[in-house]
Amino acid sequence: MTHSAQPETQAAAQGSQAPDRAVPEAGQSAGPDGPAGEQGQAEAGGSAEAGGSAEAGAGLAQWWRRLLAFGIDCLVLTIATGALWGRLIASFANRLARAQATVSSRAPGANGAVGRVYSHTLGPYLIVLGFTIVVAVVYYWLLTGYFGTTIGKRSLGSWVVRADDRSPVGLGAAFVRAVVFVLGGEVLPLFFVADNLWLLGDRRRQCLHDKAARTIVVLTAPDRQAGR
């Protein structure tokens, strides 16, 4: 009887000494899929997203800087083409004054005198407008393509670069950018407004002509060697 009870006692003792399965304490994660793990992954994802947005907006030219640069460029183009516009406006004003005097005096040929002034001015106006568009396109194209900036942008410390790697923009993209910007503004005034207001809500502060050419405007001059 004594020998038969001994194995049963030893078995019971071994059973009582078997390690229990570890139970995670409160506040600890049971694994990567646990609540704490999910929270950590969510926080990491949020931090990465915020970091990506901050990185995308780092070093970009502010809207007011771009607006002032545009004003300076407009002044430069006005000086370049102002003589033609001044002569056209002066000629139109003189013809219109003579036509109105003719109408007031009821002299021969008074009927349609004002209309003839507008019709005679239309041709010179289109010529001067076309010349101005060409000058503006060449101005933005060559200065941006060769130097990455214009007189206005350089005065405000900003440069145009490629949006993907911030390398020099090059003549091809600069030409697309200039054509969309100048022709869009001259032909469709509403496009000009939408084009420039677009950057206020854009993550990389791109205007529509920037998106067309895949460019951005930054505060650091690009490495010219990197684009070769």
Order of alpha helices (4+ residues) and beta strands (2+ residues): alpha-alpha-alpha-alpha-alpha-beta-alpha-alpha-alpha-beta
